[in-house]
């Protein structure tokens, strides 16, 4: 497949905004465990997770309103939005914060490093597919790196 722009020219690489967004995401996501650890030093893990969820909700609402993102029209999609929002913006941050209150930040970061492997396995089960050999190799490297 050949990708070209409107003038028939092949793009020379990723746009700078895409690279900036990727780097910003890596920095913010990498700081999650450390920021949570700092938060649980002054409050309990459940409160830290709840405050994190509320902050994320306000930011997400602001982005949705600024970009005029439409609310799903179909009931099935509304329930999926509610379910995924509840899990990802409410339950996950609270469980993470409670766990970080009981462990140090480096142990929590190692556990989070395995999330892509666990996510891939869950996706394989849900989608009833078998990951390719390259995925298994990558998963083995990730697990070995976390163990070492």
C-alpha positions in Angstrom: 0.0 0.0 0.0 1.4 3.4 -1.0 0.5 6.4 1.1 0.6 9.8 -0.6 -0.6 13.3 0.3 -3.0 15.4 -1.7 -0.2 16.4 -4.1 0.8 12.8 -4.8 4.0 13.2 -2.7 5.0 10.5 -0.3 5.1 11.9 3.3 8.7 12.1 4.7 7.7 10.9 8.2 5.4 11.4 11.1 4.1 14.9 11.6 5.8 16.7 14.5 2.5 16.9 16.4 2.2 13.1 16.4 5.7 12.7 17.7 5.1 15.4 20.4 1.9 13.7 21.4 3.6 10.3 21.7 6.5 11.7 23.7 4.1 13.6 26.0 2.0 10.5 26.5 5.1 8.5 27.4 6.2 11.1 29.9 2.8 11.5 31.6 2.1 7.7 31.7 5.6 7.0 33.0 5.1 9.5 35.9 1.8 7.9 37.0 3.3 5.5 39.5 5.6 8.1 41.0 2.8 10.7 41.2 0.5 8.2 42.9 3.2 7.3 45.3 3.7 10.9 46.3 -0.1 11.3 46.7 -0.5 8.3 48.9 2.1 9.7 51.3 -0.4 12.4 52.3 -3.7 10.6 52.0 -5.0 7.0 51.8 -4.9 5.2 48.5 -8.7 5.1 48.0 -8.9 8.9 48.3 -5.9 9.4 46.0 -7.6 7.2 43.4 -10.9 9.0 43.8 -9.3 12.4 43.3 -7.4 11.1 40.3 -10.6 9.8 38.8 -12.4 13.1 39.4 -9.6 15.1 37.8 -9.5 12.8 34.8 -13.2 13.1 34.4 -13.1 16.9 34.4 -10.3 16.9 31.9 -12.1 14.4 29.6 -15.3 16.4 29.8 -13.4 19.5 28.9 -11.8 17.8 25.9 -15.2 16.3 24.8 -16.9 19.7 25.0 -14.0 21.6 23.3 -13.9 19.2 20.4 -17.7 18.8 20.4 -17.5 15.0 20.5 -20.9 13.4 20.0 -22.4 11.2 22.7 -23.1 7.7 21.3 -26.5 7.4 19.7 -27.1 3.6 20.2 -27.9 2.2 23.6 -25.3 -0.5 23.2 -22.6 2.0 22.6 -23.7 4.1 25.5 -23.4 1.1 27.8 -19.9 0.3 26.4 -18.9 3.9 27.1 -20.3 3.8 30.6 -18.6 0.4 31.3 -15.2 1.3 29.9 -15.3 4.7 31.6 -16.2 3.2 35.0 -13.4 0.6 34.7 -10.8 2.9 33.3 -11.5 6.2 35.0 -12.9 5.0 38.4 -12.1 1.5 39.4 -8.6 1.2 37.9 -7.1 4.4 39.4 -8.5 3.5 42.9 -7.2 0.0 42.8 -3.8 1.2 41.5 -3.6 3.9 44.2 -4.5 1.4 47.0 -1.9 -1.0 45.7 0.8 1.7 45.4 0.1 2.7 49.0 1.1 -0.9 50.0 4.2 -1.2 47.7 7.0 1.0 46.6 6.9 2.8 43.3 9.5 0.6 41.6 7.5 -2.6 42.4 4.3 -1.0 41.1 6.2 0.2 37.9 7.3 -3.4 37.3 3.8 -4.7 37.6 2.5 -1.9 35.2 5.3 -2.9 32.8 3.5 -6.3 32.4 0.1 -4.7 31.5 0.6 -4.9 27.8 1.3 -8.7 28.1 -1.8 -9.2 30.3 -3.9 -7.0 28.0 -2.8 -9.0 25.0 -3.7 -12.3 26.7 -7.1 -11.0 27.7 -7.7 -9.7 24.1 -6.7 -13.1 22.7 -9.2 -14.8 25.0 -12.0 -12.4 24.4 -11.5 -12.4 20.6 -10.8 -16.1 20.5 -7.6 -15.7 18.6 -4.1 -17.1 19.2 -1.2 -14.5 19.3 1.4 -14.9 16.7 4.9 -16.3 17.5 6.4 -12.8 17.4 4.0 -11.6 20.1 4.9 -14.6 22.3 8.6 -13.7 21.9 7.9 -10.1 22.8 5.9 -11.1 25.8 8.7 -13.5 27.0 11.2 -10.6 26.7 8.9 -8.3 28.6 8.4 -10.8 31.4 12.1 -11.7 31.6 12.9 -8.0 31.7 10.4 -7.4 34.6 11.7 -10.5 36.5 15.3 -9.4 36.2 
